[in-house]
Amino acid sequence: MASPARIYLAVAAGGALGALLRAGLSLAMLGGTAVGLSGWPVLLGGTLAANVLGAFGIGAWAALTAPEGRWPHSPVSRHFWMTGVFGGLTTFSIFSLETMVLFSTGAWGAALSYVVVSVIAWLAAVWLGHRTGCALNG
């Protein structure tokens, strides 16, 4: 059994990697930035991409490391990837802020579309990731 300290370190390292990936996606997509409240940039593309990639990744990882999965893993590696990397990559808080900014600036249609498209894309990505992981398991 892994010590709590090793698990916490794995989560911290994975979270740092996931957060860097998240920032990279947003910075790469800054060309389509809208400005919302107090000049806060609304990075819809980066948030959507990060959450879809993270949902796909966590779905695939869950299937591949399940008891019947083909990838052996330890509790430390599972926490590194699932809680750390994919948890650090995905973000509900920035999604919530972006949605609030859209509503606050009167972009109701864009806000509602963003919520619907995001939720559908995340659910589809986690399902597709899980199916991919199951297929790789054979």
Phi, psi and omega in degrees: 000136182284144178287150177304324180298318179295320179295315179299319178296320178296317178296317180297315179295315178295321178297321177297316179297314179298319179294322177295319176297319180298313179297320179298318178297315180295316180295324179293335184255015183295344180301330181259028184288133169256153179253129182250223182298135175053030179076006180294124180289139176262108187258056188304315182298316180295319179294314180298314180297316180298316182290324177292314179298318179295320178295317177299312182299316182290327176294314179295315181297319180299319180289316183292332182254009175295164180308325179267005182286166184269349181257111175294148181210165176247164174303326180294314180292324179297316178291323178303310184281307188286310181279318184281285187298304184289327175292322178287330180287315183275156181206124175268333183293316180290325175301316180297317179296314180300318179295317178299319179298316179299313177299316184294332180266009176084007180272061184300316180298316179295319180297311180296319178297318180299317179296311183296311180299318181298309183297316178297316181296319180295315180295318178296320181293317180293323177295312181296319177298317179295317178297319178297314177300317178297319179295320178293332176293336178094000000 
